[in-house]
Every structure is written in structure tokens, then in C-alpha cells.
Amino acid sequence: MMKFLFMIFFMIPLCFKKNMFWSAPLTMMMMMMMFMNLPLNIMNFPNLSYMMGCDLIPYGLILLKIWIKSLMIMASENLYKKKFYDNFFLLNIVMLLIMLYLTFSVMNLFMFYLFFEGSLIPTLMLIIGWGYQPERIQAGMYLLFYTLFVSLPLLLGIFFIYEKMSSMMMYFMKFYNYDMLLLYLSMVMAFLVKMPMYFTHLWLPKAHVEAPVSGSMILAAIMLKLGGYGLLRILVILQKINLKMGFIWVVISLIGGLYISLKCFCQVDMKSLIAYSSVAHMSMVIGGIMTMNYWGFIGAYILMIGHGLCSSGMFCLSNISYERLGSRSLFLNKGMMNFMPSMSMWWFLFMSSNMAAPPSLNLMGEISLINSLVSWSWISMIMLMGISFFSAGYSLYLFSYTQHGKYNLGVYSFYSGVSREYLMLMFPWLPLNILVLKIDYSMIWF
């Protein structure tokens, strides 16, 4: 694991070289191909080196992270064209990559906390430095304070666990089981806010709308997954208390997911709609993890990866329209099929994946999560029907509103998509639909 960390560290000088903007995504893709060849073991942590290890859960998330990072740079070509602090932008992304790589690969609980919180800083700089509207400062503050408010109890909980276990290694956690309400709340809340759970989700749409396209991609694809990863790791030692208290989070998530799905129909900003749909999807993930059964865990894992690829592709699409029209409003982005028919196909492909149509990973994840939640309680079927139906509804709403209808007469002719953009859209879509063929990695090995 350490060799990949050094590889990322040695990418830092690339950020300051002139005309080396495209070398960073190429290096990341090469690194990802190397990372894919790591040996995996079902029973324990393989690839151990210096407090770092990688079993199946971080393996998929690290692959997703490196992949999305290279796409973020591809999507931000405008910065390179205008020379808008592009070197600093690259440095920021590499630093974020280091933080996230360490978050997912360290086995020490305190180090995990350190990098979990440290990844906030480059994200904040992305939003405040390269965001669009003046409200980005407020959005950054929302992001910071929501996350930091609940992270202090997490730190105290980690210290308490160290006192009891005399070790912070995640591998040893399976030998302990704590039945303490305060410890449970302090550990779990930090990850639920990061997911984000309904009631603590207000920072997410704000941050998404104000962030540049790269910020939106990293928020949707990686930052939300940090919460899920933390829950999957931490619930090992909180099984007893979670069996008593887990139903609270499931109920809040399912009712909130249904409400947020309805709220998607009220949005007039493309980015805002995609951000709210993320909250609806993550509510199912929280429900699946909190039921604490096998279906729930694998469903949450698969949907996290599927959603990361799908929503980052959708943010790319909204940015492509934004670069042409200078607006993300649904009222102005009408009839785009007349201008960019081939881009319309990509809209359709991503929307179909967003509503969990086959053969996407989202479908496999949602089937597993529906299995887990219905086996937990049949009443959850009502909410799940609503969430699934409305997810198809708002996906169609977004697609038909942007692609069909009469286009705005203020829109002059502009160039259609360039090869970079089609490549950028193909990269998230291919793994999203091809990985279904190797679903046994997640379904059987998990």
C-alpha cells in the first residue's frame, strides 16, 4: 500500500511544471491499472505495510477515488485554458487524493479520524477558490461546521475505545462489542452527517450548487462514501446497541428519502436536483447498513460505488450545459436535443442508470437493499416503493425538461461536444455498466 502512496507523493512536482496539466490524470489512470492487480484475500487484511492494509471494502472505494480524480481534472479544462491558478488546482487535487487514499487504507482508528477530517480542507479550498457564486463562502462554512460539530464526539469515542482496547487497530475490533448508548451516538453521528442522513443533509445541496464541477464530483463520488465506509467499519464493535437503536436511523432515512425524492420535483437548478437525488440514494444506503444483515452490507457497498460513478457523470453533463449556456436553470436549458443530439444520448444513459435500470450497478445495489429492508420489516416496502418510483420520476423529469421542448431563443449556435467531453462521460459510464458482469466480487466475497 505504501508504494501507491509514494507514487501519489511523487505527482506533486508535476503540478508545478509548465504544460504538464494532462500528465496528472494520465498518471492517475496508470496508477489505477496497477492498483487493480493487488492480491485480495477474503479472510483477512492483505497488502499490509506500515499501519496500512486493504481488504475488499477500501479496494473498490480507492479504485473509484483514483478514477474520479482523473475525471475531475479532465472536466476542469476551462481552468487550464484561462490559466486560472491551474497549478494550485492540481496540487489541491493531489493533496486530496493523498488524504482520501490514507483514509481508506489506514487500519489505525485515530489515523482514520485524522485523514477523515483532513480531507475537508482541500474540498473547502476547491469550493471557495474555484466556485461560481459569492454564496460559496456560506456553503463552505455549512460544510465545515456541520462536519466538525459532530466530529469532536467521534474523537472522544475513539479515545474511549483506545482506553478499553489498548489498541486502535480496526482488525482487532471484531473481538469487542460495546453496549453503550453515548459511545454509539458519538461514533455513529459523525458518519451519518457525512452520508448525509436526512435532517443533517442541508450542507450537501448548498455545497454542490456553489462548488465547481470538480468539487461536485468529489463531493458526490467520494465524500459521501466516507460516511458509509466509516459505518461499515465502526458497526463491528457496536452490534449489540445497534440492534436496539438502528431502527431510528432506518425510519428517518426511509421517510426522509421519500420526502427528498418529492423535493427533487421542485428544483429548478440542475445541480441542485442531482444533489438532492444523491441524498435520496444515500438514505437507502443508511437503511441497508443499519439493518445489519448481509444483503444490506453488500447492497450499500455496491450502491455507493454505483452512485459515485453515476452522479459524477451527471455533474459532468450539467457542467457541459453550463459551459455552453452560462446557466444551470432548467427553464433556460431546454431543447438541448436540437443542439447536441449525441450529448442527449449520454443524458439518457446516465438518467437510466440513476433510476436503477439494468445493467447498472445501481440496480444490483438497490435490489440488495430492498431485500435487506423488506426482510427487516415489511412496512418499509411502502417507502421503498415510493423512493424507487420517484427516482424514476425525477430522472425522467430532468431528462425531458433539458432535452425536449422549444429551446430558448437567446441561445445562439454553439459547438457540440468535443472528444474530451465524450471520453469524460464514457469513463464513469463504462465501469458503471460493465462491472455488473463481475458482481460476484462484491456479492460473494464481501
N, C-alpha and C positions, 0 to 999 in steps of 0.2 A: 504493500500500500504506500510505503514511503517513496517508492520510485516515481509514482504518479504525482505525489506532492512536489517533489523536486522538479518534475517536468513542468508543473504549473508555475513554480517559482522562477524557472528559467525563461518563462514567457514574459516576465516583467520588462527586461531590456527591449523586447520587441515593440513595446508600447511607445517608446521614445524615439524609435528610428523613423526617419522620413520615408514616406511612401511604402510603409510596411503594414498598412491598415488591414489588408486581406490576409496577411500571414497568420494573424491570431486565430480566425475561425478555421483556417486550414490545419493549424497545429492542434486545435481542439478536436477536430474530426479525426485526425490521425491518432490522437490520444484515446479517443473513444473506441476506435477499432482495436487498439492494444488492450484496452480495459475489458473488452468483450471476451478476450481469451483467458481471463483469470480462471483458475480452477475453483469450482464451487463444491461445497460439501453440505449435505443436508443436515447432518447431525450436530455439527459444532461450528465455531468460528474459524474458517480457514484464512489464509493470506495474512497471518499475524505479523506485525512489525511495530515495535515501539508504541505500545498502547493503542495501536490501530488494528482493526480487523474488519472483515467484510463477509457477512453471510448473505442470504438471499434478499433480505429487505433493503439494506443500503445499496446492494448491487444494482437493482433496477432504478433506484432513485438517483444514484450517481450517474448512471448512463443517461437518464433523462436530463439531468442537470447540465452535463457537458454538451449534449446535443442542443438544448435550448440556448445555452450561452453562445454557441456559434451562430445560431439563427438570429439572436439579438443583434449581433454585430452586422449580419447581413441586412437586417431590417433597418439599421440606422445609417444607411449610406448618405443620407442628407447631411449628417454631421460632417462626414468626410468631405463632401462636396463643398460645403460652406466653410470648412476648416473651423468649426465651432468647438474648440477645445477637444478635438478628436483623440489626441494622445491621452489626455486625462480621462476621457471616457473609457478608452481601452484599459487603462490602469485600474479604473474603478471596477470594471467587469472582471478583470483578473483577480483583484483582491476579493471580490465577492465569490468568485469561483473557489479561491483558497478557503475562505470561511465555510462555505457550504460543503466542500469536499471533506473538511475536517469534522464538521457537524455530523455528517452521515457516517464517517468511518471511525471516529474515536470510540473506544469502549469504556472510557472513564466518564462517569456521570457528570462530574464537575466540569471537565473539559467540554463535554457536550453542551452544558449550560452556557459556558463561556462563548463558544462559537455560535451557538443558537442565538444569543443576544448580539454578538458581534456582527452577524450578517445584516442586522438592522442598519448599521451605519452607512455601508456603501449603497444600500437601497434608498436610504433617506437622501444621500447625495445625488443619486440618479433623479429622484423626483424633484428635489429643489433646484438642482443645477440645470437639468435639461427638460423640465416640464413646460407646459404651454401657458397656462393662465396664472395670474398673480395669486389665486387661491391655493397654489401648490404648497405654500408655506403652511397654511392651515391644515392641508391634507397630510403633510409631513408630520406636523405636531400630533394630529389624530393618531397616525400610525405609531409614533414613538410612545405616546402616553398610554394608549390602550395596551400596548405590548409590555411596556415597562411596569405599569401598575400591578400586573399580575405576576411579573417575573421575580419580584423580591420574595414572595411566599415560596416560589419554586426553589429558590436558592436556599432558603431556610429549611425546606423539606429535604433537600439534598444533603445538607449538613447533618440533619437529624438521622438520615439513613446511614451516613458515614459513622456516626456515633454508635449506632446499633450494630452495623455490619462489620465495622472496622475495614471496610473496603468500598471502593466506588465502582468496581468493575461490573459492567452490565451482565457479564456471563454468570456471575455468582448470585444474581438477583433471584434466580429461579428456586433457590434454596430457602427463600424467606417469603413470608406472607403477613402483611400488616393489616390489622382491623382497626384503623384509627381514622376517624372522620376528618379531623383537622389536617392530618397529613395528606389524606386523599384529596381534599378540596385544594390544598396549596399546590399539590403536584399536578392535578388534572386541569385546573382553571387556565394555567398559562398556555397549555396546548389547545384548549377549546377556543380561547380568544384568537389564537394564531390560525385556527382552521378556516374561517371563523364560524363559531356557532351563532345561531340566531340570538338576538339581544346584544351580542358583542361584535356584530358584524359591521357597525357603522363606519369604521375606518376603511373598509375594503373598497366600496364603490367610490368613495372620495379619493382615495389614493390612486385607484385605477384611472379615473377620469382625468386627474391632473398629471399623471405620470406620462413620460414619453412612451413610445411603443415598446422600447426595450424594458422600461420599468414595468409596464403592464404585463409583458411576457414573463418576466422573472417573478412578479407577484403571483400570477395565476399558476405558473408551472412549478415553481419551487417553494416559495414562501408558505403557501397553503399546505404544502406536503410536509413541511417541518412539523406542524402540529400533529398530523396523522402519524408520522414516524415516531414522535415523542410518545404519543398514546400507545402505539403498538409495543414500544419498549417498556413503558413505565407500568402498564397494567399487569405485568407479570407479578409484581410484588404487591399489587393492590386487588387481588382477585376477590377475596372474601368481602371486603367493603363494597366493591363494585357490584357484586351480586345483589346487595341491598339497595345501593344508591343509583345504579346505572339507569334504571327506568326513567329517572328525572330527565337525564340528558337525551334519552331516546324520544321522549314525549315532546320536549322543547324543540328538538331538531325536526321531527316529522311535521309538527304543526307549523313551525317556522318555515320549513321548506315549502309547504303548501302555500303559505301566505306570500312568501318571496316569489314563488312561481307566478302568482296572480299579479304581484307588483311589477313583474317584468313587462306585463302588457301596458303598463302606464308610462314606460320610459320613452323618451324622445331622443335620447343620446345613444348612439350605437354602442359606445364603450360601456356606458352605464348598464345597458341591457345585458351585455356579455358578463359584466362583473356580477350582477345580481343572479344570473344563471349559475355562476360559479358557486355562490352561496347555497343555492338550491341543491346543487350536486353534492357539495360537501356535507350538507345536512344528512344525506343518505349515508355518506361515509362514516360520520359520527355515530349514527344509529347502528350501523353494522359493527363497528368496533365495540360499542358499549354492550351489545348483546353477548359478546364474549364467546361466540361459537366459531367453528372452523369456517363455515360459509361466510360469516361476517368479516373475518380477518382477511381471507383471500379476496373477497369482493371489494373490501376497502382498498386493499393494495392495488388491485387491477384497475379500479375506477380512478384511483389517484394518478396512476401513470397515464391512463387513457384521457382523463380530464386535462392533465398537464399538456399533452400533445395537442388536444383538440382546441382548448381555449387559447393557447398561444397562437395557433393558426388563425383563429377567428380575430384575435387582436391584430395580427398581420394584415388581414383582409380589411378591417376597419381603418387601419392606418393608410393602406393603399388608396382608399376612397378619400381619406382626409387630406393626403398629399395632393390629390387632383383638385378637390373642391374647396379645400380650406375650411371645411365644416364637418362635424360628425352628426349633425342633426338629421333625423330620419325624414323631416319634411323637405330637406334640400337634396338628400341622397336618394332620389327616386329615378326609376327608369334606367338604371345603370347597364341593363342588358343591351340597350341600344348602343352604348359607347364601348363597353368591354364585354362582349359575349363570352369569351373564353374565361374571363375572371368570374363570370356568372356561374360557370360550371364549378369553379372552386368553392364559391359561396354555397352552392348546393351540396357539394361533397362534405364540407365541414358542418353544415347545418344538419345533414342526415346523421353524421357521427354524434353531434351534440344531442340529438334526440334519441340516441342509442339505437340506431338502425344497424342491422348486420351489414358487413362483417367487422364492426369496430370493437375495440377493447371495451368501450363504454357499455356495450350490450352485455358482454360476459360479466363485467363488474356489477351491472345493475341486476342481472339475473341472480347472481350470488347473494347480493344484498337483499333482494326481495325474498329469496329463500330464507335467509337468516332472520329477517324481521318478522316474516309471517310465521315462522316456526316459534319465534319468541312470543308473539301474541297475534292472533288472527285479526284483532281490531285494527292493527297497523295497516292492514290491507286497504282500508278506506283512504288513508293518507297517501299510501304508495300509489294507488290508482290515480289520485289527483296529481301527484308530483310527476308521474310518468306521462299522463295525458297532457298536462300543461307544458311540460318541457317540449313536447312535440309542437304544442300550440305556439309558444313564443319563438321557437326556432323558425316555424313557418311564417310567423308574423314578421320577423326580422328579414327573412329571405324575400318574401313577396313585397314588402314595403320598399326595400332597397333596390330590387331588381326590376320590378314591374311598374306599370303606370307611366304617366307622361313625365318626361324629365323637365327639370326647371329651365326656363328659357334663359336664365342668367348664366347657365353653364355653356361656355364656349367649347369648341372642339379641343380635345387634349389627346395626348398619345395613349395608346392602350398599354397593357402590361409589358414590362421588359423581362428578359430571360432571368435576371436576378430574382425578380418577384415570383415567377413561376417556380423557380428552384426552391425559393424560400418557403413556398406553400407545399411543395411536394415533400420536403424533408419531414415536416411533422405528420403529414397525412399517410405516407407510406408505412412507417412503423405502427401507426395507429390501427391500420387495417391489415397489415401483414403479420403482426405479432400474434394475431388470433391463431395462426397456424401452429405456433409454439406455446400455446396457452398452458400446456402441461407443466412448464417450468414453475408457474405460479400455483396452479391448481393442485398438483400432486406433491411438489417438493416443499411447499411452504411450511 
